[in-house]
Amino acid sequence: MNRSLLTVLLTIETCLQLQAQQVELMFSAGMGGYAMGDLKMLNTNLQKQIPFTTKVTSNFPMTLQYGGHFAVQMSQIYKIGILYEYNTTGSRIAASDYSGSYHFDNVLSGHTIGMLNSFVIYKHQAFRLEIQMNLGVIISTLKMNEEMHVADTTISTSVHYSAVGFFGEPLIEATYPWKFLKAGIFIGYLANPGGKVRNEQGDKSTSTINWSGMRFGIEIGIHQINH
């Protein structure tokens, strides 16, 4: 049997197996909190070095996150899939008076990519309560912007950093389907040991980007059982 025919047969077999499974495509939106201990400490140390009085006007607050997942129901109690989430947050150190203004911004974004593992722990008719144990990586980008404006002079700098870290996310999901639609709510905690910050040349620092924190929100999507 040649390789092309074998590939076709394997593809057909996979499709036939999936036809007996329930599949779903869900989109989510919610809120996330973030630890960011090292970056908060960097802000504290920076404030001590600035020769004038500044204040932190934003310090990596909880923000809106959005994403989604695609999953296949492998059995009555277990589904597996892939997931993606986008998070963004930041901080600002600022000062302003009659002579001018100053600000130092951290602008942070993270792309969460992983594997969804979900187990049904309670069901009543169409209602499902599931627990998820999700694993994957977070790819982060950090942009530090500093600007000082005095009289007619403006001095600004911008530096980019990146980080890659692993995560684990225990999460509880409650869903209810209606025809081809499915809606739900979720709450959980994302544990991220933190990825080492790298500069544009790829050199590592001792600081980490840590996205650990609570996650909760709503989701809506489509699901179908093929026969």
Secondary structure, 3 states (H helix, E strand, C coil): CCHHHHHHHHHHHHHHHHHCCEEEEEEEEEEECCCCHHHHHHHHHHHHHCCCCCEEEEECCCEEEEEEEEEEECCCCEEEEEEEEEEEEEEEEEEEECCEEEEEEEEEEEEEEEEEEEEEEEEECCEEEEEEEEEEEEEEEEEEEEEEEECCEEEEEEEEEEEEEEEEEEEEEEEEEECCEEEEEEEEEEECCCEEEECCCCCEEEEEECCCEEEEEEEEEEEEECC
